[in-house]
Amino acid sequence: MTIPQTITGQKTDFELLLRRLREAIIRNDQPERAIAILKRRETLLQLSPEQCLEWSRLAQMSGEMDIALDSLAYVNDKQPDMDQAWIEHWELLNLLGKGKEAASLRARALTLRPDLAVSLIRPVEGPEPEEQDFVVDEPFFRSKREEELILRYMQVFQGREDCFARQWADKQAKTSGYVPVRKPITPTEIREHLSGLKTYGIYLLQTDSRVRVGVLDADLKIVKGKDTSGTVIGQARRERDYLLERTVALAREDGLEPIVEFSGGKGYHFWFAFEEPQEAARVRGALGRIAQRLKGDLSFFQLEVFPKQDKLAGKGFGNLVKLPLGIHRAAGKPSYFLPRAEGGIWQQLESLKGLKYSTLCAGPARDTASKVLLHPRQSEWLAPFAELKLLIEKCPALGRIIMACRNSKSLGVREEKILFSTIGFLKRGKTLTHALMQNIPEYNPHLVDYRLSMQRGTPLGCRKIHSLLNLSMDFCDFVNPAPYPHPLLHFPEWSADQGQGRAERVSNLQGALDQLRQCISTVIRFLPDGKQSAFSQENPGDRAEEKLQETISNQIS
């Protein structure tokens, strides 16, 4: 591969160079030559900021993360108002487990570009992994350890025995795909995949139409009519957090143990590995039930179950999926397991040693209305608050806000309004609200008490909640439907007429009189002490009732 020039010996055509580099990396054509070109910093210094970003992405596709970081740092210095460079630099540092450097970069970026505060928020990664101390091995023992981890990886993520697939991508044309490789996959290909030199996929159905692994794919979809403002991005992140926790909870209810992976693109993969091959139809059925229970709760993500077929037909191979970890060729980013282990790819593979295989429940499918099994850490947090657990299970909109509080995420104005105007109406509303709000950075107990004291009328209704959060999902189904649906109707002890406010329309005379008495009582509380007692002795409520009844009688007679 040669460096193209528009006029020989005078000026390099960098666009053509980038295009040729991309094609060579995708085809794995002379990878050493491509890396040698990427290492030429004098070439980087001649590129435009946009070309430097592409240079960084190509370096990531080649597995040269130091070059990628150097390229992004150069753009940050050269053009500090280029937001995308800050975002990609920060994301790459996080992907590589360089948390301290990412935090330092974020602070520097926000000093220059305050508007980046919404974009530079680290994705949720679930519970922190247990700390592990790895001793630096001698070359022989390190190589042996890597071989063992690769074999374990191949044991967990098994597909068709006699064939696998290699991914290609053309970023300029925004296209990608796979070509079949008609031979069994070997540890050599797995090592290439894990190192990022190539990207491989597996065909899930074996030759006997059984599977050893199933996948629930959650991809961020294009939501028509929605902008990319901070509010919408925040809502998408809330839904992502909800999706990650809720999917794991639903899976464990059916005896399934998901391996959660960030795909490297715009979504997440939930892998379900089985110790023995299973009928594809049963695996599809189990994962389909999870997807069915989740899809009504999601506005930003769409779910897909793999495999899609029950049996192989003709000469086809069936569906394939990209193997976990490695590089996403189209996005140029590495994928990783959640929670992400610090220290690189081999530390991530260590998590497979203690993997619990999934088991399919015998007999008919479980009742979809059964209670969700929560993660032990979440169950411990929710143990004193049965009301919050019920809302997580029954109301996706409130469930997202509750989980955001649990994960110490700041709430927006609309989310706070929803929280106070629903949970604040429960009998233990004050205790529950403080328990939630104390986890967020802006917690102010006095302000929480004040806002709770200002709650009047009825709980916020489902229609208003969906409007405030820009949700397009269906409303919840209630055991006892009411004309005015709201989340607290999920509680059996909550009646449809509970909490009627002044502004609510009354349907009969007694309701009107009750409302009038409440208004008069409120007026009395604001009178001076002397007049208050005198006014109370005249029983104004009773007198008003008598007068009102007399007037109504005259009107209808």
C-alpha positions, 0 to 999 in steps of 0.5 A: 500500500502506497501513500497517494499523491495528487501531484507526485512529490508535492501534496498527499491526498489524505482523503484517498489515504484514509479510504485506502487505509480503511479498506486495507484494515477491513480486508486485513490486507498487510496489517503491519503496513497499515499500522506503520502508516498510522504510527507516522505522527508527521502525517497526523499533524497534516490532517484536518480535525475531522480527518484526525478523528477518522485516523483515531477510529482506524487506529482503534480498528487496528488495535492501536489504542495508544495511537488513537488516544494520541490522535484525539489528544492532538485534536483536543489541543488543536481545536478545543471547540470540537465537541465530538473529539472530546466525547470520543476521547472520553469514551475511549479512555473509559473503554480502556479502563482509564477512569482517572484519566477520563475524569481529568479529561472530563474536567478539562472539557467542561472548563472549555465546553460546559454544554458537554456535561450531558454527553460526558456521563459514564454509562451504567455498568451495574454492580462494581466487580470484586477486586482481583489482584493479578500477579504479573506472570512470567511469559510462559505462565501468561501464555498458558493462562491466555490459552486457558481463557480462550478455550473457556471462551470457545466453550461458552460461546459455541455455534455451528461446528463446521463454519463461522463468519468474518465481518467486513465494514465500509464506513464511508458507504456506511455498510457492513456484513459477514462472509462465511468461513467454511471451517471450524473456528480455532483458538487462532481466530479467537485470539485475532478477534479478541485483539481487534485484528479481525471480527468474527461471528458464529452461526447459532444453530448447530447442524442438528438444529440445536443451540448452545447459546441464545441472544437477546439483542437490544438496539437503540432505534431511531425515534422519529419526531424526537430531537437530540436535546439533553432532555431526550438523551437523559430519557434514553439513558434512564431507559437504558438503565431500566433495560439493563436491570429489568432484563436481568431480573426477568431472566433470572425469574425463569432460571436464565443467567444472562451475560451482559455485553455492550456491543461496541455500537448502539446497543447491548447483547444479553447472552444465555449460555447452556451447558448442553445443546437445547432445542432452538424452539425452546430457547426462542420461546424463553427469550421471546417471553422476556422480550414480550414483557419488556417491549411495551416498556421501551421507547428508545430500544428495540428487542430482537431474539436470536436464533430466529429459526426453529430448524435449519432449512435447505443449505442455509446456515441460519442467523449469525451474531458477532462474537462478544468482545473484540471490535465493532467494525462499523463503529470502530469501538471495542465491546465489553462485558458489564460490569467491566473489569479493569485491566484489559481483555484478559481480565474480562475473560476471567469472569467466564470462569465462574459463569452460571449456565442458564437452564430452561424451565420444564413444563409450561411457561411461567405466569407473566404476572409473577413477581420479578426476582431482583438482584440481591443488592437491589433486593437488600436496598428495597427490603424496607420499601415494599411499595417501591418494589411493587412500582418497579414491577408494575410501572415502567415509567416510575421504575426508571426514576426509582432505579435512577435514584438507586444508582445516584443519578441526578433527576430532571425537573420533570422526573422530580415532579413525577416522583413527588406527585405520585409517591408523595401521596402514599401513606409512607410517602415522606419516608419513601421519598426521602429514601429515594432522594437521599441517594442523589447528589442534590439531596436537600431534606428540608426542600424535600419536606417542603415540596411534600407539604405542597402536594394537593389534589390527586396523584399525577395521572398516567397520561401526564406522566407519559407526556412529561417523559415523552414516552410512546409506550402503552399505559399499564393494565390495572386490575380495577380500571378507573376513569382517571388512571394513575400509578397508585392504582396498582396498590390494592388498598388505593381506591379510585376516589382517594385523594380527590382534589379541589379541582376535580369534578364532583359527580354528586351532591355529597361530593360537592358538600365534602369539597365545600367543607374542605374549602371552608376548613382551609379558610378557617386556618388562615383566620386570626385566633379569636375570629377562628374560634368564633367562626368555628362555633357558628358551624359554617360548614353545617350552615352552608350545607343547609343553605346549599341544600335549600337552594338545590331543592328549590331549583329541582322542585 
